[in-house]
Amino acid sequence: MLSFRRWARSVCCRCRSRRSCQFVLIVWCFGVFFFACLCYELLEERISQTIRAIKCSNEESENFLQQLCVNYTRGLASGSLCYPLCTDEIRYTECLGHGVKPHVLKASWKGKDIILKVKRMLHEKRVMKHLTENSPPFEVFDRNYFDVNVNLSYINFILNAHTIVDKKVFDYLYNECAGGDGILTYHEMWYCFTLLESDEFLLSVLLQDTHSIPNLYGTCGSVFGVEHVPGELLETLSRLLRDERSWTTKAKLGLALLDMIERLDKTPYGTLYLCDVQFANFGVHELDSGYLVKPIDVDIAWLTAQMKQVMVDGSRVKCKSDDDCHFISCLSKCNAETHYCEPHFYSNNLINICRLIFTTDITHFKFGLFSGFPPEIEPRLSVLLQKCSMPSSRPWPHTSLVTIEQLRNLLHETINLSN
């Protein structure tokens, strides 16, 4: 390819005069400038469109809630949150963002903030498919139909058909979907199936009262309300980095994260695996004696049976290295002989929290929640972090309770240094 200088010289040689050569170069430069400006305008417009697509609209959110309340008054939507939402007991405050995910709205209720998550409505053809398979040819559905249809279509699918769901889960779902009259209409089933296709909603139902994830408050149509867990861990950490004695608070946050890991390992349906581990996905409650940490985004989190199915599906992927087989935070391996991903998981919540939250630089331990600890503690802490950050050599590793206890003792020792 000719350089610009050689190209300019060739143009000048073909020109009859110096003035005509200058004119050609000026026109060329103007054309390049015009083309660059056009590209910039198109890029700017595309960025603006993208921002508008993901940016919350208060007007859109308020209109949605108003229409939902219209459907509620007409008997088309039901749920325990409909009455407080449509009588201004629950007051919308702001939209926190949406894109391909459901809308996330913030509201106030009984003097505290709550989060309203909105599931996009299913297309009617999909609803008709669910309602016509093994369903009676009429528009009102009884409890028996609900139990059978929901069990076959959703719950067992979500749990990979290996777990018997507690009856109270069906009771809760039916009461939310059917409303006060105990009868399910076609439109109520439409809303119900829409919610049941949300993994996050089902996890909220299955794990309510376990303190593993934000508490579920109820539903209204395609909206479900959950506990607002304030203070994202990332924001808390950024404040701590400006505090010379921040390691005391960091140690308390570390203890809260270890407690969270143990809760996630002991759900009634097995371990809840978090596969999108990052600071922004954790919220923090401040307590008198420390902190309570909960994952606030469980879109990419699975119970044990689900996780195994995810890994089986991943084993159909061709690979060249282990990196090709990682599912965001969840680590797998590439089989060197078959060049397919293995259907196994080689990390767990402790490993992922250690390598992505406690430290983000395994070699030097310069970043992450546990950076900047006192010199009396840091050498021993580095050894433990090196140990718990490495992927296991065995598939489906259990959480090392010994490592958790060693970390917990060291963090307590750190806190005692400040007393």
N, C-alpha and C positions, 0 to 999 in steps of 0.2 A: 504494500500500500504506500502511495506517495506521501511524503511528509508535506505539511502545509507550505513550507518554504519552496520545495521543488514544484508543488502544484501551482503556486503563485507565479513562479518564474516561467513555467510552461504557458500560463495564461498570458503573461506579458509578452512572451516571444511571439504569440499568435496575434497580438494586438498590433495595429498599424502605427499607433503613436503612444507616447507616454500618458497622455491625457485619457485616451480610451481605456488604457490598462487600469488607471486609477478608478475610472468610472465602473469598470467591471468588478473590481475588488470592493468598491463601496456598495454596489448592488448586492454582491454576495454576502458581505458582512450584515447588511440590512436584512437580507433574507434569513440568515442564521439567527439574528436577534429576534426577528418576528416569530420564527419557529419556536425559539426558546420561550418567548413570552406566551405563545399559544399553549405550549406544553405545561407551563407553570399554571396558567389559568385552568386548564383541564384537571391538573393534579389537585389544585386548590379546591375546585368544585367537587372532585371525587372525595377528598378528605372531609369537606363540609357535609356531603351526603352521608358519609360513614358516621360522622359525629352525630348527625341528626338521627341516624338509624339506631344508635345505641344510647343516645341521650334521652333521659326521662322527660316526659311532658306532663306537667301538672294538670293541664287542661284535659289531656287524653285520659289520665288516671282518674280524675274526678268524673268525667263523662262515663267511664267504664263502671265506676262504683254506683253512679246514679242509675244506669241501665240495669245493673244487677239488682238494685233495690226495687225497680219497676217490676222485674221478673219475680222478685220475692212477693210483692203485694198481689201479683196476679196468680200466685200459686205455682209458678214454674221453677222456682229455685228454693232450696231449703238448706238448713244447717243451723247449728247452735249460735253462730256468730251473726246470722242475718238480722235478728231483732236489734241487738245493740248497734250493728253497723248502719242500719236504716232508720234508727231513731236518734242518731248523733251521740250515742253513748261512746261509740268508737269514732274518733275524729281523725280523719286523714290529715297528715302533716306534710309529707314530701314523698317523692318518688326517688328511690335509691339507684335505679338503673335497670335497663333491660336490653336484651339483644336477642340471641337465639334462646336464651333462658327465659323462664317466666318473669313477668314483672315482679319487682320487689318494692313494696310500698311500706312506708313507715307511718304509724298511727299512734294515737294515745288512747288508753282505756284504763279507767279506774286509777288514774294518777300515775300510770307508768307507760313506757313506750312498748309497743308490740310491732312485729313484722308481719305484713300480709304478703303472701306469695301467691301469684296468679298463674294458673296453668292455662296455656292456650287451649281453646276448645277443640275437641276432636272434630274431624269432618263427619258429617251426618252419615255418610256411607259406611264409615268404620263402625259407628254406633249401631247402625242397622245390622251389620254383619254380626256383632256381638249379641244383639237382641233376637236375631232370627235363628241362630244356632241353638238348638235345644230349648227354645223359648216358646211360650204360648202365644197364639196369634191375637193378642189383645194388648191394650196400652196401659193396663194397671198390673203391677207385679207384686206378689206376696212375699213374705219372709222366706218361705221355703225355696222359691225360685231364686231369690237373692243369694242365699247361702250357697246353693249348688252352683249357680252361674259364676259368682265371684270367686268361689273356691277353685273351680276348674280353670277359669280363664286368667286369673291374676295371681292370687296369693301363692299357689303352688308353683306357678311359673317364676315368680319373683324369688322364691326360696329354692328353686330347682327341684321341687317335688320331693324334698327329703325331710321336711319339717311339718309337724302338726301344729297348726296355728291355734292359739288359745281362743276359746269361745268368746271371751270378752272383746277380742279384736273385731269379730263379726258383729257383736252387739253394738260396738261403737260405730262401725261403718254404717250399719243399717239405720241407726238412730239419726246419724248426721244426714244420710241421703234421703230418708223417708220423711223427716220432719215430724211435727207433732201428731199428725193423723195416722202415722204408721203405714201409709199406703204409698207405694212408689209409682209415680206417673212416668210417662215416656221421657219428659223433659228432665225430671229429677234423675232418672237413670243416665241420661246424656251427661249431666253434670258429674254424676257419680263415676261413670267410666272415665271421664276426662281426668278426674283426680287420681283414679286408680292406675292410670298409665304413668304417673309421676313416681319414680323410685324414691325421691326425697319425701314425698307425702307418705308413701307406704312405710318407709323407715320411721317417720315421725309417729305413725300409728303403732307400729310394732314395738318401738322402743320408748314409748311414753312412760313416764314415771321411773325411768332407769337413770336419769341424769347423764346419759351418754351424749345426747345431742339436745339442742334447744327444745323445751317443752312445747307440746302441741296444745293450743287453746280451743280449736274448733274449726268449723268450715262454714262457708256460705257459697253455694253454687260451685264455681271452679276456683274459689279462693280458700286457702287455709292459713290460719294465724298461728304464729309460733313466738316463743319467747325472744325478746330482744336482748342479746348479750353484748353489752357496750364495750368500747375500748378494744379495738383490734390489737392483737399482739404486736403487730408491726409498729403501730403508733406508740404503744407503751414502750417498746424497745427504743424507738427514736428519742423519747424523752429520757430514758435511762442513760443513753450514751452521753448526755450532757451533764450527768451527775457523777462526780468523782467516786462516790461510795455506792454506785449503782449495783455493784455485785451482790449486795445484801438483798435487794429487791429481785434481782435476776435469779438468785438462789430460790426465793419463794415462788417465782414463776416456774422455775424448773421442777420444784416439788409438785406444783399443781399439774404440770404436764405429765409427770410420772403417775400421779393419781388418775389422770384422764386415760392414760394408756391401759391401766389396770381395769378401769370401768369398761373400756371398749373390748377388752378380752373376755368379759364376763356377762355379755348380754344373754337374754334367754334363748337367742337363736345363733349362738356362737360368736366368734370375733367379728367386729365391724372393722374392716380394713379401709384405711384412708389412702387413696391413691393420688391425691392432689395436695401434698403437704407443702404449704408455704405460709409465711407469717400472716398474710392477709386473710387466711381462711380459718383463723382462730379468734374467738372473742374471750374477753376476760371479765369476770365479776370480781370486784374487790370485796373481800371479807374482813372481819375484824382480825382474824388470825393469819390471813394470807390471801390466796387467790383461788378462784375456781375457773378453770379453762374448759371451754367446749368448742368443738368444731362447728362453725356457723355456715359452712357450705358443704353439704354431703351429696352433691350431684354425682360426684365420682367416688363413691364409697359403697362397699358391698359386704354383705354378710358372708360367712364361710362358704356356704353352698353356692352362692352367686359367684364368689371370687374364683372358685374352682372351675365353674363354667366359663368365666371370662378367660381364664388361662387356657382352657381347652380350645376355645375359639381362636386364641392367639397362636396356638401351635400350628395353625394352618398358614402362618406367615413365613415367607422365606427370609433368610437373614445372612449377613456376612460377619456380624459381630454381636456381642451381647447388647450393645446400645440399640440395635434394631428391635430388640425384644422387650425393652422396658416400656411399661404402660404408665407414663408420666412418672410418678414416684415409686410405683411398684416394680420391683426388679425381677427379671427372668434371665434366661441364658440361651445362647444360640448353640445348637448341637453341631459340633464340628464335623460330624460324619454326614448327617442328613441335610445340614444347612436350613433347618427349620427351627423355629422357636420351641423350647421345651414347654410342656403344659404344666409347669410348676412355678411356684413363687419362692424367691430366695431372700426376701426381706419381710419384715413385719413392722408394726407401728413403732416399736421401740427403735429399730434400726433406722427407719425413715425419719423419726423425730431427731435422733442423734445426729444424722448426717446432714439434715436440711434445716433444723431449727437450733439445736444446741451448738452446732458448728457447721459452717458452710465452706470450710477449708480444712480438710482432714490432715493435710501435711503440716500446717503451721498453727492451726487453731486461732487465727487472727480475727475471724469474723463469727457472727452468730450470737446467740443469747449468752453463751458461756465465755465470751471473750472478756479480757480485763479482770480476771479473778485475782485475788491476792497471791503473792508468791509462795505463801505457805501451803496453798491449795493447788495451784495451777499444775505443777508437775504430775501429781497423782490424778488430777482431773483429766489431763491430756491422755494418760494411759487408758483410763476408763472410756473416754470418748473414742480413742482409736479402736478399742475393743468393740464398742457397741455400734460403731458407724459402718463396719464392714459387712457386706452381704454374706449370708450364711453359705457354707459349702453343701449344706443339706437342704432338700426342698421342704417347703412349708415349715420353717423353723418356729418353734414355740418361743414366746417371750421369755428371756432369761430373767427369772425372778432374783437370781443372785446379783446380776448386774444392776437391776433396779434398786435393790437394797444397798448395794455399794454406793451407787450414785446418791441415794437418799441420805445415807449417813454422812457423805462428804458435803452435801449441801447444808445439812444441819450444822456441821462443823463450821462451815463458812458463815452461817448466820450467827453462831455463837461468838465468832471473832469480833463482831461489831458490838457485843454487849459488854 
